[in-house]
Amino acid sequence: MAELLSIGDQVGEGAYEVHSRFRRVVNLTDGSRLVSVVEPGVGAGPLNLVVTDLNPEGIARLDVGRSGVQLDTKRYAFGTGQTYDSGIVLTEVSSGRIEENVAILRELLVALAPEKSLAFLLDESRLEHFRPGFEHTLAEHVRHCVHDIFSSDLLRGISRLRGAGFGLTPSGDDFICGLLIGMHVLEQTQTIDLTSLRLAIHEAARSGSVLTDTALSLARDGLVFEQLKNVVTALGYGTRSDLRRAAVRLLAVGHTSGADLATGLCLTLEHCLRRMGHS
């Protein structure tokens, strides 16, 4: 019997109709907001409803109320214990621990990230996985955009990186989401306020795609899905083995999405910690 395991803390009340279907996910929208009904293997998220025995082809409509949801003709009640908390909380985290774990994350990405991911930004030898022609041209474009972001004109780099790459959510957009999450980590661990900059980056990155823009809005606000939250928590408090377990799960998200997010997160933290004098 199907069961509702968790509901994201950003799922709003209302009526939703199907936007897109995939093997393990059904995205629904009310015209402006997005909600995803997912199977347990996908995991919890700010806008996810995790449901057992999911039949994507059988879903047409979702109605969300205060204490329950109706998925077509099936009604599911939920309590506070089933609500997934998507926020990031890093308190009393030392800069040394963050710096050490970011270095470990870099090693893991170089060793384990999918071949066509943006992890080539961390190790150029990974470019051997990109075919001459379009793929190499794309990689070079991404490299120039990231150089702008960290060394020249941040918002120009963001605007040029927007929409670049492979995937349902392009690699460049995933990288920008990772960058925004990295800024939240810095705000919580370095006692700085990057709110205005996060808002400007979000505006420069918006594309009009409901899938991409939803992901960017969540990242702007520091709201993360389960696998990414585990990596962020491990960066603040975890051991090498904790971080490896969390990273492996994140790298399994999408074709390259998890790795591209992690690359944006890693490079942002490396760059900013270096500039702030911790390296």
C-alpha positions in Angstrom: 0.0 0.0 0.0 1.4 3.4 -1.0 2.5 5.6 1.9 3.6 9.3 2.2 7.0 9.2 3.9 7.9 12.9 4.0 6.7 16.3 2.7 9.1 19.2 2.1 8.8 22.3 4.3 8.4 24.5 1.2 5.4 22.7 -0.3 2.5 25.2 -0.5 -1.1 24.6 -0.2 -3.0 24.5 -3.5 -4.0 22.4 -6.5 -1.2 21.2 -8.8 -1.3 19.6 -12.3 1.4 17.6 -14.0 4.3 19.5 -15.5 6.6 16.6 -16.4 7.1 12.9 -15.7 10.2 10.8 -15.3 10.9 7.3 -14.1 11.1 8.2 -10.5 9.7 11.7 -10.3 6.6 13.5 -11.3 6.8 17.3 -11.3 3.5 19.3 -10.8 2.8 23.0 -10.9 0.0 25.4 -9.9 1.2 27.8 -12.6 3.9 29.4 -10.6 5.1 27.0 -7.9 6.6 23.5 -8.4 6.1 20.3 -6.3 7.7 17.0 -7.0 6.3 13.6 -6.1 9.2 11.2 -5.9 10.0 7.6 -4.9 12.0 7.0 -1.7 15.3 6.5 -3.6 15.2 10.1 -4.8 15.1 11.4 -1.2 13.5 14.3 0.7 13.7 17.9 -0.5 12.1 21.2 0.2 9.5 20.7 -2.5 9.4 16.9 -2.5 6.6 14.5 -1.5 8.3 11.1 -1.0 5.8 8.3 -1.7 6.2 4.6 -1.7 5.0 2.5 -4.7 5.0 5.5 -7.0 3.4 5.0 -10.4 4.4 8.2 -12.4 2.0 7.4 -15.2 -0.9 7.2 -12.9 -0.5 10.7 -11.4 -2.5 13.6 -12.9 -3.4 15.9 -10.0 -2.2 16.9 -6.5 -4.1 18.8 -3.9 -2.2 20.0 -0.8 -4.0 21.0 2.4 -2.9 21.9 5.9 -2.9 18.4 7.3 -2.9 16.1 4.3 -2.5 15.7 0.5 -4.7 14.1 -2.1 -2.9 12.5 -5.0 -5.6 11.9 -7.5 -8.1 9.7 -5.5 -5.7 8.7 -2.7 -5.6 10.8 0.5 -2.5 11.0 2.7 -2.4 12.5 6.1 0.9 13.9 7.5 2.2 15.1 10.8 5.0 17.4 11.9 7.4 14.4 12.1 7.0 13.8 8.4 8.0 17.3 7.4 11.5 17.6 5.9 13.5 20.5 7.2 15.4 21.9 4.2 17.4 24.6 6.1 21.1 24.7 6.6 22.3 25.2 10.2 26.0 25.4 10.9 26.9 26.7 14.4 30.2 26.7 16.1 32.1 25.4 13.1 35.8 26.1 12.9 37.3 27.6 9.7 40.0 25.0 10.0 37.5 22.1 9.8 35.7 23.7 6.9 39.0 24.3 5.0 40.2 20.7 5.7 36.9 19.2 4.5 36.6 21.3 1.4 40.0 19.9 0.4 38.7 16.4 0.9 35.6 17.2 -1.2 37.9 18.4 -4.0 39.7 15.1 -3.9 36.5 13.1 -3.9 35.1 15.1 -6.9 38.3 14.6 -8.9 38.2 10.9 -8.2 34.5 10.0 -8.3 32.5 12.6 -10.3 30.8 11.5 -13.5 33.0 11.9 -16.7 31.1 14.8 -18.3 30.6 16.8 -15.1 32.1 20.2 -14.3 34.7 18.5 -12.1 37.2 19.3 -14.9 37.3 22.7 -13.3 39.1 21.1 -10.4 41.4 18.9 -12.5 42.0 19.6 -16.2 43.0 16.0 -16.9 39.3 15.2 -16.7 38.9 17.0 -20.0 40.0 13.8 -21.7 36.4 12.7 -21.2 35.1 15.5 -23.5 35.1 14.9 -27.2 36.7 17.4 -29.6 34.4 19.9 -31.1 31.2 20.9 -29.3 32.0 19.3 -25.9 35.5 20.9 -25.8 34.0 24.3 -26.9 31.4 24.0 -24.2 34.0 23.2 -21.5 36.1 26.2 -22.6 33.1 28.4 -22.4 32.3 27.2 -18.9 35.9 27.7 -17.9 35.9 31.3 -19.1 32.6 32.0 -17.2 33.9 30.6 -14.0 37.1 32.7 -14.4 34.8 35.8 -14.7 32.9 34.7 -11.6 35.9 34.4 -9.3 38.4 36.7 -10.8 36.9 39.4 -13.0 33.1 40.2 -13.3 31.0 38.0 -11.2 27.6 38.9 -12.6 28.8 38.8 -16.2 30.1 35.3 -15.5 26.8 34.2 -14.0 24.9 35.6 -16.9 27.1 33.8 -19.4 27.1 30.5 -17.5 23.3 30.5 -17.2 21.9 27.7 -19.3 25.2 26.3 -20.4 25.8 22.5 -20.4 24.0 19.2 -20.6 21.0 18.0 -18.7 17.4 18.8 -17.8 18.8 21.4 -15.5 22.0 22.6 -17.4 25.3 22.1 -15.7 26.0 25.8 -15.5 22.7 26.3 -13.5 23.6 23.5 -11.1 27.0 25.1 -10.6 25.4 28.4 -9.8 23.1 26.7 -7.3 26.2 25.2 -5.6 27.8 28.6 -5.5 24.7 30.1 -3.8 24.7 27.3 -1.2 28.4 27.9 -0.7 27.6 31.6 0.1 25.1 30.4 2.8 27.9 28.2 4.3 30.2 31.2 4.4 27.5 33.4 6.0 26.9 30.9 8.8 30.5 30.1 9.5 32.3 33.4 8.8 29.8 35.9 10.2 29.4 37.8 7.0 26.2 39.0 5.2 26.0 38.2 1.5 22.3 38.7 1.1 22.5 41.5 -1.5 25.0 39.5 -3.6 22.9 36.3 -3.4 19.9 38.3 -4.7 21.9 39.8 -7.5 23.3 36.4 -8.6 19.8 34.9 -8.5 18.4 37.7 -10.7 21.3 37.3 -13.2 20.8 33.5 -13.3 17.1 33.3 -13.9 16.1 31.8 -17.2 12.3 31.5 -17.3 12.4 27.7 -16.9 10.2 26.7 -14.0 12.6 23.8 -13.1 15.8 25.8 -13.2 14.3 28.9 -11.6 12.8 26.9 -8.8 16.2 25.3 -8.0 17.9 28.7 -8.1 15.3 30.3 -5.8 15.7 27.5 -3.3 19.5 27.8 -3.4 19.3 31.6 -3.0 17.4 31.0 0.2 19.7 28.2 1.4 17.0 25.5 1.2 18.5 22.1 0.1 17.5 18.6 -0.7 18.6 15.7 1.5 21.8 14.6 -0.3 23.1 18.1 -0.5 22.3 18.9 3.1 24.2 15.8 4.2 27.3 17.1 2.3 27.0 20.6 3.8 26.6 19.1 7.3 29.6 16.8 6.8 31.7 19.8 5.6 31.0 21.5 9.0 31.2 18.6 11.4 32.1 15.3 9.6 35.1 13.1 9.3 36.6 12.1 5.9 34.5 8.9 5.9 31.3 11.0 6.7 32.1 13.3 3.8 32.8 10.5 1.4 29.5 8.7 2.2 27.6 12.0 1.8 29.5 12.9 -1.4 28.8 9.5 -3.1 25.1 10.0 -2.6 25.2 13.5 -3.9 27.2 12.4 -7.0 24.5 9.9 -7.8 21.9 12.7 -8.2 21.0 13.1 -11.9 23.5 12.5 -14.7 25.9 15.2 -13.6 23.7 17.5 -11.5 25.0 16.4 -8.1 28.6 16.7 -9.2 28.1 20.1 -10.8 26.4 21.4 -7.6 29.3 20.1 -5.5 31.8 21.6 -7.9 30.2 25.0 -7.5 30.0 24.6 -3.7 33.7 23.5 -3.5 35.1 26.2 -5.7 33.1 28.9 -4.0 34.3 27.9 -0.5 37.9 27.5 -1.7 38.0 30.9 -3.4 36.3 32.8 -0.6 38.2 31.1 2.3 41.5 31.9 0.5 40.6 35.5 0.0 39.5 35.8 3.6 43.0 34.6 4.7 42.3 31.1 5.9 44.7 29.5 3.3 
